[in-house]
């Protein structure tokens, strides 16, 4: 997995995805440099395929989601945090009623001498109906826990050269009912990496990036008791061409190794943002990395993702977003002691969302989403979700 990997979701062919509210934050509750901003959202969704299977099972889903943002700003340091909870109520399939919750905390320090330090942690619990695209899951039936701990240290050596070091620990585990559903395998990983950025022109930097990973998985085969290792080596360019255009393009190689097998693939990580005007903005990103399989023993997944979106804000109170997301998982056997078949899974999504802040502390939103999954060893399925809701934030 590359140094900065983070997680994604979807849209339609005739209308389709849930629209989450976006917009300005209120002033919140202030106590000197400390600010608290509580919020709650209420929404109702039509879901054409709540079980993500070929025999469509549609239902209405009602959701309440309270949360709290907090931050403290010092002279050259700060703390930000968030805690949230969500409960889903299904109208027909009430056996699917479930809750989700999470929190994150981040501390950063900056120095006039060019040093920057950041450390953060995050915990998420998602219910069974998680998404490959937005939740970082695999869209399989389970309860999923994920804990991340990450750190960053960077230093501006000169006006042209800056260096950075990163470290990350991740732990995933599941609360699945194996009497009803297929077994799932959690895994943990430790990653360390570094990057250099050398300005070859006033607007362009030459990037060199490398990382090393170590994995332990609950789905280890007999000849994988020592875990798995991986590394990535990439080079490319990054900068801001103008005040409105920023980009990073890195290419290279990803490698994943166990005691009995080594697999590798090209690596391509890109991110581009273009603020065309105060109303319009475009984004584009790609990423790929390896991780242990959560569904099969003795396998690794080579994951590729691509997203492209457009944001439109015609007024201060109205915002709209449309995007397309694609994700591919190539499951590859990494052990000589298993006979699991290699296979691929493709997911596509299109989505549209809009929100309107009708007063300072409240907004309404609507969304449409279409998702399609194709897999070589299982039947294809698709899904339409239509949502409406409101958010209150202080």
N, C-alpha and C positions, 0 to 999 in steps of 0.2 A: 504494500500500500504506500502511496506517495506521502510526502511530509504533511501536506495540508489536505487531508481528504475529508470531505464532509458530504452530508447526505442530501435527496430530491423527490418530484411527482408529475400531474397530467391535465388533458383536454378532449376535442370532438370532431365529428364529421357533419353534424347538423345542429350542434349545440351540445355542450357537456362539461362541466367541472364545478366543484364548490368554491365559491368566492369568499375568501376571508377578508375581513375588514382591514383596510390599510389607511393611513392618514396621519395627520399630525398628532402628537401627544399633547395632553393638557399640561398645565404647570405642575400638577400634583400637589402633595402636601410637603411643604418645605420647612426644614429645621436647620437654618444656617446653610451649610454646604451639603446637607443630607436631604434627599428627596424620595418620597414614596408615592407610587402611582397605582392604586388598585383598579381592577377592571373585571367585567364579567360579560360574556357573550352568550346569547341564546339563539339557537337555530333549529330549523326543521329541514330534513333532507329526504328526497325520494331516491332510493337506491335500487336499481334494477337487478342487482345480483349480489346480495349481501354475503353469500357464502363463497363467492369467487369460484363457481363451478359452471359446468356446461348446462346443467338443468337450472335455468335462471330462477332465483328465488327473490322476488322483489318485496320491498317493505318500506315503511316510513320510519325514519330514525330521528329522534329528538335529543338534543344535546345541550347541556349547561356547562359552562367552562369559566370558572372564576380564576383570577390570578393576581399577582402582585409584582411590580417592577420596583427596584430600589437602586440608587446610586449615590456615591459620595465622591466629591471632587476636591482634591487638595491642590496645592500649588504645582507640583510636578508628579502627582500620583493620583490614583482613583480606584474605586471599587464599584462594580456593577453586579447586580444579581436579579434573578427572576425565579418565582415559584408558581406553579399552575396545577390545576386539577380539572378533569373533564369526566362527565358521566353520560353514557349513551343509553337511551331507552328505545327499544324496538317495539313497534306496534303489534306485529304478528309473531315474530320469532323472539319471544321474551327470554328464551334461554341464552340469547346473545347479549343481553344487557351486561354492561361491563364498564369499568372505570379505567382512566389513564391519568398519569400524573408525572411531574418531573420538576427539576430545579437546576439552576446553573449559577456559578459564582466566578468572577474574574477580578484579578488584582493586577494593575499595571503601574510601572514606575518609569519615568523618563529623566534623563540627565542632560544638562547643557553641554556636557563633554562628549555627547554622542551615544551614550548607552541607553538601551531600552530593554526592559524586563517585563515579562507577562507570565502569569500562572493562572490556570483556570481549571475548574472541574464541572462535570455535568452528569446528571443521572436522569434516565427516562424509563418509564414503564409503559408499554403499549399493550392494548388488548389484542385479541386474536386477529381482527381484521386490519392488520397493518399493511403498509404499502412499500413495495420495492423502491418507489420513486421519491416519496417524501419522507418516509419514516426510517429509511435505511434498512428496512427488513426485507424479507423475501416473499411477502404476500402469502405465506402459508399459515395454517390454522394453529395459533399458539399465543401464549402470553410471553412477552419478551422484556428482559431487563438489559439495560446498557449503562455502564459507568465509564466515563472518560476523564483522564487527568492529563493536562498538557502544559508545556512550558516553552517559552521563547526567550532567547537572549540575543540581542543584536548590537552591533557597534559600528559607527561611521568612522572608519580609519582615516579617511580624507574626503575631500569634496567629491572625488570620483569613485572611491571604493568603500563598500560596506559589506560586513560579514554577519551571518546569522547562524545560530544553533537552535535546534528544536528537539523536543522529547515528548513522547506520548505513551500513555498506558491505557489500554481498552480492555474491558471485561464484558462479555455477553453471556447471559444464561437464560433458561426458559422454564416456565411452569406449565408444561404441556401434559394433558391427560393422554398417556400413551395407550390406554385401553380404548380410546375413541379415535385418536389421531396418530399419524406416523411419528416415530421418534425424531427428536431434533437435538442437535449437538451444539452446545455453546463453545466459545473459544475465548482466549485472552491473547493479547499481543503487547509487545514492547517495541517502540520505534524510536530511533535516534537519527538525526540527519543534520545537514548543513547546507548553506547556500551562500554564494558570493555574487555581488552585483557590481560590475565595473562599468562606469559611464564611458562609452566609446564615442558618443556625441552628446550635446547638451540635452537631447530628447530621448536617447536610447541607451539602455544598459545591456551588457552581455551577462547572462545568468548561467552559473554552473551549480547544479543541484545534485545531491546524493543522499541516500538514506539506507538504513539497515533495519530489518524487522526480525523478530523472533516470535513464533506462534506456539501455543499449546491448545489442543482441541479435545473436547470430549468424544469426538468422532475419530480418534486415532486408530489406525490399523495396527496389526501385530508388529509390523516392521517400522512403526513410526513413533516408538515410545520416547525418543529423544526430541520430539517436537519437529517443527519446520522452521526454516530460515528464508529470508528473502532480501533482496536489495534492488534499488533502482538508481540509475545514473542517467542524468538528463542535462541538456544544454539548450540555450535559446536566448530570446530577447524579451525585454519588458521595459515599459516606461509609460509616459503619457505623451502622446503626439501633440496634443493641445490641452488646454484646461478642461476640455469636454471629453477627450478620448483617452482611455487607459487600456493597456493590454499586457498580457503575459503569454508567451508561446514557448513551450518547452517540449523537446522530443528526445527520445533515448531508448532505454531498455529496462524491462522489469523481469526479475528472476525469482522463482519460488522453488525451494529444494527440500526434500526429505531424505531419509537414509537410503531410499531405494530409487529415487527419481528426481530429476531436475527438469523444470519446464520454464520456458521464457517466452516473452512476446514484446513487440514494440511498445513504447510508452509515448503517450501524447496527452499533455495537460495544457489547456488553454483557457484564458478568460479575457473577455473583451467587454467594455462598457462604453457606450456613446450617448452622452446627453446632448441631443440634437438641439433642444430648446428648453425653455422652462416648462413646456407641456409634454414633449416627447423624449423618450429614452429607449435605447436598445441594449440588450445583453445577449451574450453568447458564451458558452462554456463547454469544455469536454474534459473527461478524466478517465483514467483506467488504472486498475490495481488488482493484486491477488489477495485472496483471503481463504481460510479453510472453509469447506462446505458445511452448511448448517443442516443439510438434509441427507447426506450420504457419507458413510465411513470411507476413509482412504481417498478422498477427493479434495481438490482445491477449485475455487472459482476464479476465473479471470473476468473481471467486471469492467464493462465499457459503458460510459454514459455521455449523453449529449443533451444540451438544453438551449433553447433560443426563445427570447421573449421580447415583448414590447410593452411599455408603460405609457399611458396617456392621461394627463391631468388637465382637463379643459378649464377647471376653475379650482379655487382653493378648497372647495367643499367636495368636489367630485373626483374620483380616481378610477381608472380602468386598467386591467392587465390581461394580456393574452399570451400564452406560451405553448411551446411544444417540447415534450421530453421523450427521449428514447433511452432505453437501458437494455444491454445484452449481457447475459451471464453464460460463459462457456465453462461447463463443469468438466474437469479433466482428472483422470485417475492418476494418483501420485504414489500408489503402493503396489508392490508385486503380490501381496497376499489377498487382494480383493479382485473380483471380476466385474465390478460395476462398469456399466456402459457410459462412455462419454456422451454428453448431450448439451444442447444449447437452449436457452430461454430468451425470448425477445418480448419486451413490453414497450408499447407506444401509448402516448396520451396527448390529448389536446385539451386545453382548459381556458375558460374566460371568467373573469370576475370583475365586479364593480362595487363601489361603495360611495355613500353620500353622508357627509357629516352635517346633519340638519340643525344641530345645536353644538355648542362647544364640547360638551361631554358625551355626546351620543351619535352613533352612526347606524345606518342600515346597509345591508349588503346582500348581494345575490350572486350565485355562481352556477356554472355548468361545466361538466367534465365527462370525457369519454376515454375509456381505457380498453386496450386490447392486448391479450397475452397469447403468444404462440410458443409451444414447447414440443420438442421432438419426441418425448416419451409420454406425454399426456395430451388430452384433448384441448383445443383452443377454447378461450372464453373471452367475453367482453362485458363491459359494465358502463352504465350511464348513471350519473349522480347530478341531481338538481337541488340547490340549497337556497334558503332565504334565512336571514337572521338579523340581529341587531347587537351592537356592542355599546356598553357604557364604560367610560373611563374617566377617572378623576385625576 
